[in-house]
Amino acid sequence: MNRRTYRAEMDAVSFRPDFQERTVARLTALAREKENAPMKKFNMRTGLIAAALVAALAVTASAAVALLSPKQVAEAVGDPALAQAFQSDGAVAMDAAARVGDYDVTLAGLVSGQGLSSLTQEVDTGRTYAVLSIAAADGSPLTDAAVGLTASPLVEGYLPWQVNAWTLGGGYSSFALDGRVYYLFECDSLEVFADHTVYLAVYAGEHQIPSAEIFAVDGEGAISYQDGQDGTLFTLPLDQSKADPAQAEALTGTAPIYRGN
């Protein structure tokens, strides 16, 4: 099906008159639920989420059934500066998909840099932001942002339990919409590791810190999953010219066991 046909069919879909009102009410209720995670989970701004989704829905009815873009996800969590960053030349649009257990996971895009977020309250020495969308493999709607998966960056050459979301100041916001969960992840800038292969790992288990029970590392630092562990490794397309081994060592407190590319 080509894009024109797809758009025509989506525009032909009819929605109940109160669709936007129900969507906003649902998002507001979800954002008020208690959040509890050992990795930093950011509070979503309910008013901005509602306003952003109303704006997106007002553009075209098809926006309600199509996947949200990274820009729209950033708007939905109340970060207009990051939304703009996802539209910049430095952003990388992706459509990488994988099956992880009972879920279909899509890495939609990422962007790295300093001062990209309007919500950052700490000293910003550079951050990487990535947007994931998660759907149930059997097509059933997801109504809760807790899906029983963990996302963490990993860097070949470093042990997964030395360099990961927890050691790189990771955090996230998430929300469920139209049966799918959207996940905005952030951590210290991964560009400093760009002379190595860098992954965003997504694997079974909620808030599972990378360990030797989950990941295997060979003699050259290559990372894989242990037998029987369900997960995927999304390779991140980072600009090698932005690698900074000295900053990477200062950030992690350790040198790689394998020097990489």
N, C-alpha and C positions, 0 to 999 in steps of 0.2 A: 504494500500500500504506500503510495507516495505521500509527501507532506501535505499537498493541497487537498487530496481526498480525505486524509486523516483529519485535517482541520475542519473540513466541511461537515464530516460526520460528527465531530465533537461539538461544533456549533449548533447542530441540529438536536442535541440532547436537551431535554427540557428539565427544569428543576422547579421544585415547589417554591411558591412565593416567599416562604419563610426560611429558605435554605441558608442565606447568609446569616440571619439572626441566630439560627440553631447552631451553625458552625462557630460563630463567635462565642456563644454561651458555652459550648462544649470546650473550646480551647481555654476559656477563662477558668472553668471548673478544674480542668486538668492541671493548669499552671498553679493552682492553689493547693494541690495535693502535697503531702509531706514528701520531701526529698531526702534521701539518706544514702550516701555513698562514700566509701573511703577515698576515692579519687575526687578531686574538687568538682562539684556540680553546681553550675551557676543558676541562680534564681532567674526565671524568665519574667519579663515585665508584662503583666497581663494586659494592660491597656494598649501597649504598643503592639502586642501580638494580635489583638483583636483588630486594631486599626490597619495593620499591615495586611492581614488576610482579607479584610473587607476591600481594601484597595486592589489587591490582586484579583479578587473575584469580580470586581467592578469592570476590569479591563475586558474580560471575556468570560463567558460561562464555562468554556473549556478549561480554564485555569483550575477549576475545582476538581477535575478528574485527571488532569495531566500532572506529572511529577513537578514538584516545586524545584526551581533552580537554586543553586547556591546563594544567589543574590536574594531570592525570596525567603529562603531559610534564615539568612542573617537578619532580614527585615522582621521576620516573625519572632525572633528572640530579642528584638529591640535594639539592634546594633546597626544604625544607618551608615556609619563610616565603614564598617566591614562589608556591608552590602555593596557599597561603591567600590571597595577594593576587589570584590569578586567580579566586577565589570572592567577592571583595569587590564592593561597589557601584561602585567606580571602574573595574573591569575591563569591557572591551567584548568581548562574544562576537560572532564573525563567522563567516560561512560563504561567503567570497568565493573563487571558483575560476576558474582560467584555464589554458589550454594554453600551455606554453612548450616549443617544440621537441618532444622525445620524452617530455615529462613533463606530468602533470596536477598543478598546484600549488594548494593550498588554504590560505588565511590563516584560521586558526581563531580567533584572538583576540589582544588586546593589553591591557597595563596599564602605567600610568606613575605615578611617584611616588618619594619618598625612602625609603630603608631597607626596600625591599621584599624584598631578597634576603638570605638567611642566608650566602651565599658571598662577598659583596662585602668585599674587604679594603682598598679604597682609600676616600678621602673621597667620600661619596655625596651629590652635589648634585642628584640626580634622574636616574632612568634610565627608559627605555622598553623593555619586553619584549614580544616578539611570537612566536607559535608558528605554524609552517608545517608542513604535511605534504605529501609529494611521492610520487607513484605513477607508474609507467611507463604511458604512454598505451596501450601495446599489451597491458596486463594482466600482463606478465611480472614476476616478483617482483624487488624490489631487495634485494640482500643486503649492499651496502656503502653507508655513509653518504656517500661521495663521489659526487655525482650530476652534476657538471659544470655547476652553476648558481651564480650569485652573487646574493645579496640585499643591498640597500643602501637606506637611506632617502634620499629626494631632496626638496627643498623648492622649489616654484615661486617665482621671484624671485631665487634663488641659482643660480649655475652648478653643474652636477652634480659637476664636478671640484673645487669649492670646499667643498661641503657634502655629505657622504656618510658611509658606514660608517667609513671610515678616519679622516676628520677629526673624527668624533663619538665616537671611542673604542669602535667596534663590536667585538663578539665573539659567539661562538656555541658551543653544544654540539649535537651531532647523534648519532643512532643509528638503526639499521634494525631494524624489528620487523614480522613478518608481511608481508614483501614491500613495506613502505612505509618511507620515511625521515621522521623527525621532526626538526625544526630549531627550536631555541630561540635566537632572536636578541636581542641587547640593544645599546643605545647610549645616549649622553647623552639626556636627556629631550627628546622631540620636541614636548612641549606648549608650549615657549617659542615655537615657530614656528606656533602654531595660528591666527594671523591670515593665514596663507598656506595654499594647498593643499599637503598633505604626502603623499608617496607612500612605499610600500615597493615598490621596483623589484625584480623577479626576472627575470634575463636569462641568456642562454646564455653559457657560459664560466665556468670555476672561478677564483675569486679575481681577477676582472677589475675593476680600479679604474675607476670611471666616467670616461669620456673623450669628446672630441668625435667620436671614431670610432663611439661607441656611442649617444650622445644628441645631440639637436638642441635648441636653445633659441631661441625667437622673440624679437621686440623687446620683449615685455611679460614675459618671463621664463617663459613656458609651456614645459614640458619634454615632449619626445616622443622616440621612437626613430628613429634614422637608418634610411633605407630598407635593407631586407635584414637588419636586426638583429632577432633573435627575443627577445621579452620581453614582460612585462606590467607595468602600474603599478597597484598596489592603493592606492586612496585611503583614507587613515586618518581615521576619524571622531573628530577631536580637539575638545575643548571650547575654543571661541574665547576664552572669558573667562579662560583660563589663559595666553594669549599674553603674552610678555614681550620686546618688541623690544630693550630694553637688554641683557637677559641673552643674547638670541640673538646680538647683535653682539659681546658679550664672549666668548661661547662660540666663535664662528666667526672672530672677528677681522676681519669684513667686514660692510658693510651690504648689503642686498639691492639688486639692480639694478632691481627692480620692487617696489613697496611692498605688493602683494597686495590682500586684501579691504578 
